[in-house]
Amino acid sequence: MAARLTRLTHLTVEHTEEPLGVDVTPRFGWIVEAGETGANIRRWSIEVSAPGGESLWRRDDSDGGAGVDIEYEGPALRSLTRYDWSVSVETDRGTAEASSTFVTGLLDGDWRGARWISHPTPGGAAPLLRRDFTVQPTAAPSYLVVGAGGYARPEINGVPVPGFDLAPGFTDYEVTAQYCVVDITELLRPGRNAIGVELGRGFYGMAAHSTWEWETAPWHDEPCTRILIVTGDEVLVISDEGWRAVDGPTRYDDLYGGEDFDARADRPGFSDAGYDDAGWAPVTAARGPRGRSVNQRQQSIAVPQTFAPDRIEQTAAGRWLFTFPRVIAGRVRLQLDGAAGEVVTVRAAERLRADGRPDNDDPHGYYAGRFQECRVTLAGEPLRWTQRFGYQGFRYVEVEFEVEAEPDAAREPIVEAELLHTAVARTGGFRCSNALLTRLHDLTVDTVLNNLHGLPTDTPQYEKNGWTGDGMLGAELMLLNLDSHELLAKWADDIGASRHGAGAPEVIAPHGGWSMDWTPAPTWHASLLLVPWEIYRQRGDLRVLADTWPDASAYLDFELSRWPEGIADTTLGDWVSPDADPAGGNAPEDTRIAATAFLIASLDVAAKTAEVVGSGRDPEFWRGHAERMRRRFVEEFLDVEKGRVVGVGDLGDRQTHQVLALAFDLLPEQHRQPVADTLARLVGENGDHLNTGALGTKYLLPQLTRYGHAATALAVALQTDYPSWGLWVEAGATSLWEHWSPEARSHGHYFLGTLDDWLFGSVAGVAPAAPGWREIRIEPTVLGPGLGLTEAAAQVLTPLGRAAVSWRIVEADLVIDAEIPVGATATVHVADRVWEVASGRHRIRAPVPSELRPTAQSRPASSR
């Protein structure tokens, strides 16, 4: 019976189950599950086999280590080949075995002669490319490899190839260009076959001007593709001059503007074998991206959910308004009918204007042309249409027919909304007895998902840009809640690539040469250190540190030379504080404090990175500079007598100054508690409200809690008037906003939702105490019976397995249930008491210390 309790799950290669396209030295992982009893790992073995069953490599480990990132050390692997691997683990509760597969990518970078091809057109239509080919009967698997400048949508024998929504992923095409590998064995048949591809512009070929100047990027060109199909060792298809091309029905595509689709120009069956392409033109050889070909390591973008409208209104003759349950990032799916040549306009927006129509205006002058507007030209027969090369942020959709003399209910279109984002699984969760906090957690995760499209973006509506500060602030909650490891690791490479070998990274990554100068900005540039470190902290991934370390260390050398006096400054400070412009802006405070704080934090991480990576300068080099800047910070900004951090030109006392000094341990030990007490006092004097922007908000509640002011932290979290998270909920928000104010430009921003970190780490009380959750700390520190907080629970899928904690107050006792994965240990803290626990499930019951029980009466005094 005991043996059956042990099993292996989540067999991964490069953190993905059964991946295709692995083009780095593979690392293997698995999770050991042993039921409620827990287990100790005694030994394990792993074996990799070639096609046909020949053993290539075996490793046996009798030290009982966990199966995390076990690196392949066997002979060289072959490109586009499926390998089997198996693992056996012996525990003191039994032995378990499991097996899986992976497929390599272009390990040698050899595209077998495939070239970049395109079909530029004066009107900018998305081209269709096609080719027939012959397949001989074989038992060998067949793989399709697709690279693109822009996006490619391949079809084989009339069937769309899965995984190509907005694919391949967006990168700095001068540095890297992603490709996708797909197993197409089931799509091929002996004899004559065909492949067709439709190409979209994406960021690579953006034609319309925007404020971010993508149309002038160094890589900018017409959409192009490179394609390879192999079966075993045989090359079936390469992209070359033998392909044919024609203008497709998508007449215009722009990530900001929208799309035009002319159903009269559709080419049904163009990817079928034998399709008559006699009138098509030869393809054109293209320059293509100059960057190195790399596998699309992050998950594909997909549609996990489709929404029907909550409300349908006919607002005028020929005009319909559809309201959906919540703000999403995605596409509108239409069913339409009308006369040939009739144009239907589709407008989408997060909010409505005063006149009740979707607000897809461009008040900031970001775009030269329209915004979030699609136009569909009918062909005189029913049409089903969905945007092919873009997505929009919206809750409201207006569909307007070109001509409609009188209202006609029979013309009502069928409209649905497709949620579209990188297919990251939800691997963590939080709930508690306070409905507001649980709701805020749910809104935060939904908003993050709305901003994952191959990288973490700032807003799915206005920008779709990878602002480095935003992703840096959100990395922790992304890793706690979602299988975002590979997406964030890919994006960390994008940040490093934006340096192009010199100076600081850019403030958005990937970067296309935007001419606006945001330097200096160490607050945002810190992402080059802090994002890889957070991945290492949460997932134990050493490679992401090693890969980004050359750029990260060179960047810090640049910053140290820029600030020889030890005080830094930034153009991007504590962005969108309550007293900043709702359209965006810094808090009214000394930006040098945030700049210096984040630079010191980066130096601290550099010292730790140098230790674990074991290359570059000695860790003491970075520690020495960090301590030198700490001394200067204290000299410049600490008012010892008043126990507060203060800058020049501050508007009042600033909470973020105190928060960052505490979060990054910038002050001598004897000054930390007085500054934390000052912070609590400032919050209380502000009516238990925050006045922090994006930088300070992430650390505000954790630092209040850390220094004994959990009651104040909870009071802030539960506010419902301005400024607060609760105000958003009271206003009916279905996603998070870019600013605390209802006048916020975007209602699809996650970077003020970082209270989610506090919900996991302080309210539920679970956090990693060692990289990769090998050691876990469980310490609920925010219990509020008088404020509706009598129980909470959180779970995280760590590299070792599920870590979970739930607690509830039973009479005068705190009852904690903890689940610790095999291979990890944990300490459970309740006030001054500590329990050490191993893997398995545990229950601990202890009296609730009075200091952990903030009630409605124990909140700090308010000045309001």
Protein Blocks (a to p, Z undefined) as FASTA:
>chain_A
ZZmmpccehiaeehiahiehiabdcdddddddebjnopadfbdcdddddehiiafbdcdd
fkopacehiacfbdcddehiacddddddddfkbccddddddddddfnopaghpacddddd
fklpacdddddddddddfbdcddddddehjddddeehiacehiahiacdddfklbccddd
ddfklmpcehjddddddddfklmlombdcfkommmgfklccddddddddehjbcfbdcdf
kbccdddfblbdcfklopcddfklpcghklgghiacklpccddddebjabdcdddfbacd
ddfbdcddfbdcdfbghiacdddfbdcdddddddddddehiacdddddfbdcfkopacfb
cfkopagcdehiacdddehiacddddfkbccddfbdcdddfbdfbacfklpccddddddd
dfddcfbdcddfblklmmmmmmmmmmmmmmgghiacfbfklnopacfklmmmmmmmmmmm
pccklmmmmmmmmmmmmnnopajadfbdcdehiabdfbdcfklmmmmmmmmmmmmmmnop
aklmmmmmmmmmmmmmmmmmmmmnopacdfbdcehifkbcfkbpcddddfklmmmmmmmm
mmmmmmmmmmmnopajdfklmmmmmmmmmmmmmmmmmcfknopacdehiacjafklmmmm
mmnopacfklmmmmmmmmmmmmmmnoopafbdfklmmmmmmmmmmnopammmmmmmmpcb
dcdfklmmmnopabdcfbfbfklfblcbfklmmmmmmmmmmmnopacfbehhlaccdddf
bdcfknopabccdddddfkbccddddddehjaccddddddehiacdddehjbccdddedd
ddddddddfklmccfklpccdfZZ
